[in-house]
Amino acid sequence: MEACDTLPDAGSVLRFLRGCKFNEERTRHKLTNFYVMKAKVPEWFSSRDPLLPPLQEMLNLGVFLPLRRHCAEGHLSVLIRAAAHDPKAQELDDVFKAGHAVVDALLEEDELVSVYGVVAVCDLAGVSLGHARQLTPSIIKKAVHSWQNCYPVRIKSLVFINAPLHVGVVLSVFKRFMSEKLRNRVQIFYTGSDYLKGISDPQLLPQEYGGEGGKLQDLIDYWKQHMVERRDWLLQQEMYKADV
């Protein structure tokens, strides 16, 4: 591993071991990639104070929302609201910064996530040409790399719901950077209801998505408050990165 300003603690290493099924080579690879990424991508991993206006905006919008409970199979669903922000006024880097901050806090607190993995549900309702223009190939490459090669969590499936008919153009760029295994886990639904029919625990989803898991705003408020409560921890995590 490249030199690191401060070494990760034993709990962090254990998360990576679990996420890599205790394969030592894969664990070393992901650990290295994770801390190198934190150093090389400051637009996502620095200035992550949840009280800063850009992050407050993203938390208020609820761009990245892990559900409050795991499904019966053990994995956790994470709701990604791709069109919640205004592409004319807000930066996509701030969307990813908020999302990664939430994931970091989630992994720190919930060991089952690294054991059972996640189902990422990306809601494309309301996606505009402006949103699509923000997704440059370089940003898509970084996003896929972070999930696929850096974070100690397995993606059980990557589900796109409420997809517009032209979504294939953007998804083809995403798939270019995915491993074959991850490409095979991509599912596309042109309505949200089609997806809901196929999942085991729809009651865990917010009411706005046909579930019984409370209102969407309650979930947004929870994660906003929770990230503010984890402010000191988040700020401390910025020192953990490779010396590159």
C-alpha positions as CSV (number, residue, x, y, z in Angstrom):
1,M,0.0,0.0,0.0
2,E,1.2,3.5,-0.7
3,A,2.3,5.5,2.3
4,C,-0.7,6.9,4.2
5,D,-0.7,9.9,6.4
6,T,-2.4,7.9,9.2
7,L,-3.1,4.1,9.1
8,P,-6.7,2.8,9.0
9,D,-7.9,1.3,12.3
10,A,-8.6,-2.4,12.8
11,G,-12.3,-1.9,12.3
12,S,-11.8,-0.4,8.8
13,V,-9.5,-3.3,7.8
14,L,-12.1,-5.8,9.0
15,R,-14.8,-4.1,6.8
16,F,-12.5,-4.4,3.8
17,L,-11.8,-8.1,4.6
18,R,-15.6,-8.8,4.9
19,G,-16.4,-6.9,1.7
20,C,-13.7,-8.9,-0.1
21,K,-14.8,-12.3,1.4
22,F,-11.5,-12.4,3.4
23,N,-9.5,-12.7,0.2
24,E,-6.2,-11.0,1.2
25,E,-5.1,-10.0,-2.2
26,R,-8.4,-8.3,-3.1
27,T,-8.4,-6.7,0.4
28,R,-5.0,-5.1,-0.2
29,H,-6.1,-4.0,-3.6
30,K,-9.2,-2.3,-2.4
31,L,-7.6,-0.7,0.6
32,T,-4.9,0.8,-1.6
33,N,-7.5,2.0,-4.2
34,F,-9.7,3.5,-1.5
35,Y,-7.0,5.6,0.2
36,V,-5.4,6.6,-3.1
37,M,-8.8,7.7,-4.4
38,K,-9.3,9.8,-1.3
39,A,-6.1,11.6,-2.0
40,K,-6.6,12.0,-5.8
41,V,-10.3,13.0,-5.8
42,P,-10.5,15.9,-3.3
43,E,-13.6,17.1,-5.1
44,W,-15.4,14.2,-3.4
45,F,-13.4,13.6,-0.3
46,S,-12.3,16.9,1.1
47,S,-14.4,19.8,2.7
48,R,-17.0,17.3,3.8
49,D,-18.4,19.4,6.6
50,P,-22.1,18.6,6.5
51,L,-22.8,22.2,7.7
52,L,-21.3,23.7,4.6
53,P,-24.0,25.1,2.2
54,P,-23.3,22.8,-0.7
55,L,-23.6,19.7,1.4
56,Q,-26.6,21.1,3.3
57,E,-28.3,21.5,0.0
58,M,-27.6,17.9,-1.0
59,L,-28.8,16.6,2.4
60,N,-31.9,18.7,2.2
61,L,-32.7,17.2,-1.2
62,G,-32.0,13.6,-0.2
63,V,-29.9,12.7,-3.2
64,F,-28.5,9.5,-1.5
65,L,-30.7,7.6,1.0
66,P,-29.9,4.2,2.6
67,L,-33.1,2.7,3.9
68,R,-33.5,2.2,7.6
69,R,-33.8,-1.6,7.7
70,H,-32.2,-4.5,5.9
71,C,-34.3,-6.9,3.8
72,A,-35.0,-10.5,4.7
73,E,-32.0,-11.6,2.7
74,G,-29.7,-9.3,4.6
75,H,-28.7,-6.7,2.1
76,L,-29.6,-3.0,2.4
77,S,-31.3,-1.0,-0.4
78,V,-29.9,2.5,-1.1
79,L,-32.1,5.0,-2.9
80,I,-30.2,7.3,-5.3
81,R,-32.3,10.2,-6.5
82,A,-30.5,11.2,-9.7
83,A,-32.6,14.2,-10.6
84,A,-33.2,15.6,-7.1
85,H,-30.6,18.4,-7.7
86,D,-30.8,21.3,-10.2
87,P,-28.0,20.9,-12.8
88,K,-28.1,24.6,-13.6
89,A,-27.4,25.7,-10.0
90,Q,-25.7,22.7,-8.3
91,E,-22.5,20.8,-9.0
92,L,-22.5,17.0,-9.6
93,D,-19.3,16.7,-7.6
94,D,-21.3,17.9,-4.6
95,V,-23.9,15.1,-5.2
96,F,-21.1,12.5,-5.2
97,K,-19.4,14.1,-2.2
98,A,-22.6,13.9,-0.2
99,G,-23.3,10.3,-1.4
100,H,-19.8,9.1,-0.4
101,A,-20.0,10.8,3.0
102,V,-23.3,9.0,3.7
103,V,-21.8,5.7,2.6
104,D,-18.7,6.2,4.8
105,A,-20.9,6.8,7.8
106,L,-23.1,3.9,7.0
107,L,-20.2,1.5,6.7
108,E,-18.8,2.7,10.0
109,E,-22.0,2.0,11.8
110,D,-23.6,-1.0,10.2
111,E,-21.3,-4.0,9.8
112,L,-24.0,-6.0,8.0
113,V,-23.6,-3.7,4.9
114,S,-20.1,-5.1,4.4
115,V,-21.3,-8.6,5.0
116,Y,-24.4,-8.7,2.8
117,G,-23.9,-5.9,0.4
118,V,-26.3,-3.4,-1.1
119,V,-28.9,-3.0,-3.8
120,A,-28.5,0.4,-5.4
121,V,-31.8,1.7,-6.7
122,C,-31.2,4.7,-8.9
123,D,-34.4,6.7,-9.5
124,L,-34.2,8.5,-12.9
125,A,-37.6,10.2,-12.7
126,G,-37.2,13.8,-13.9
127,V,-33.8,13.3,-15.4
128,S,-33.2,16.1,-17.9
129,L,-30.6,16.8,-20.6
130,G,-28.9,19.1,-18.1
131,H,-28.4,16.2,-15.7
132,A,-27.1,14.0,-18.5
133,R,-24.6,16.7,-19.6
134,Q,-23.1,16.7,-16.1
135,L,-22.3,13.0,-16.4
136,T,-19.1,13.3,-18.4
137,P,-17.2,10.1,-19.1
138,S,-14.5,11.1,-16.6
139,I,-17.0,11.4,-13.8
140,I,-18.7,8.2,-14.8
141,K,-15.4,6.4,-14.8
142,K,-14.6,7.7,-11.3
143,A,-18.0,6.7,-10.0
144,V,-17.8,3.2,-11.3
145,H,-14.2,2.8,-10.1
146,S,-15.1,4.0,-6.6
147,W,-18.0,1.4,-6.2
148,Q,-16.3,-1.4,-8.1
149,N,-12.7,-1.2,-7.0
150,C,-12.5,0.9,-3.8
151,Y,-15.4,0.5,-1.4
152,P,-15.6,-2.6,0.8
153,V,-19.2,-3.4,-0.1
154,R,-20.6,-5.7,-2.7
155,I,-23.2,-4.4,-5.1
156,K,-25.8,-7.2,-5.3
157,S,-27.6,-5.3,-8.1
158,L,-27.7,-1.9,-9.7
159,V,-31.3,-1.0,-10.5
160,F,-32.5,1.9,-12.6
161,I,-36.1,2.8,-12.2
162,N,-38.4,5.3,-14.0
163,A,-35.9,5.3,-16.8
164,P,-36.5,7.5,-19.8
165,L,-36.4,5.8,-23.2
166,H,-33.1,7.4,-24.1
167,V,-31.4,6.3,-20.9
168,G,-29.5,3.6,-22.8
169,V,-27.1,6.1,-24.3
170,V,-25.8,7.1,-20.8
171,L,-25.9,3.6,-19.4
172,S,-23.8,2.4,-22.3
173,V,-21.0,4.7,-21.1
174,F,-21.4,3.4,-17.5
175,K,-21.2,-0.2,-18.7
176,R,-18.0,0.5,-20.6
177,F,-16.2,0.9,-17.3
178,M,-17.9,-2.0,-15.4
179,S,-16.7,-5.5,-15.0
180,E,-18.7,-8.2,-16.6
181,K,-20.0,-9.3,-13.2
182,L,-21.3,-5.8,-12.5
183,R,-22.8,-5.4,-16.0
184,N,-24.7,-8.6,-15.4
185,R,-26.2,-7.1,-12.3
186,V,-27.7,-4.0,-14.0
187,Q,-31.5,-3.9,-14.3
188,I,-33.5,-1.2,-16.0
189,F,-37.2,-0.6,-15.4
190,Y,-39.1,2.1,-17.2
191,T,-41.5,2.6,-14.3
192,G,-41.0,2.2,-10.6
193,S,-44.0,-0.1,-10.1
194,D,-42.4,-2.7,-12.4
195,Y,-39.4,-2.9,-10.1
196,L,-41.5,-3.0,-6.9
197,K,-43.3,-6.1,-8.1
198,G,-40.0,-8.0,-8.2
199,I,-38.4,-7.2,-4.8
200,S,-38.9,-9.2,-1.7
201,D,-39.5,-6.5,0.9
202,P,-41.3,-3.6,-0.8
203,Q,-42.7,-2.5,2.5
204,L,-39.3,-1.2,3.5
205,L,-39.4,1.5,0.8
206,P,-40.9,5.0,1.4
207,Q,-44.6,5.4,0.8
208,E,-43.8,7.5,-2.3
209,Y,-42.3,4.4,-3.8
210,G,-45.2,2.1,-3.0
211,G,-43.8,0.9,0.3
212,E,-44.7,1.1,4.0
213,G,-41.4,2.5,5.3
214,G,-42.6,5.9,6.2
215,K,-42.6,9.1,4.2
216,L,-39.7,10.0,2.0
217,Q,-39.2,13.3,3.8
218,D,-38.8,11.4,7.1
219,L,-35.9,9.5,5.5
220,I,-34.4,12.7,4.2
221,D,-34.6,14.3,7.6
222,Y,-33.1,11.3,9.3
223,W,-30.0,11.3,7.2
224,K,-29.6,15.1,7.3
225,Q,-29.7,15.1,11.1
226,H,-27.5,12.0,11.3
227,M,-24.8,13.4,9.1
228,V,-24.7,16.6,11.2
229,E,-24.3,14.4,14.3
230,R,-21.4,12.6,12.7
231,R,-19.7,15.9,11.7
232,D,-16.6,15.5,13.9
233,W,-16.1,12.0,12.7
234,L,-16.5,13.0,9.0
235,L,-14.0,15.8,9.4
236,Q,-11.5,13.5,11.1
237,Q,-11.7,11.0,8.2
238,E,-10.3,13.5,5.8
239,M,-6.8,12.9,7.2
240,Y,-7.0,9.2,6.2
241,K,-5.6,9.1,2.7
242,A,-2.6,7.9,0.8
243,D,0.5,10.1,0.5
244,V,0.6,10.4,-3.3
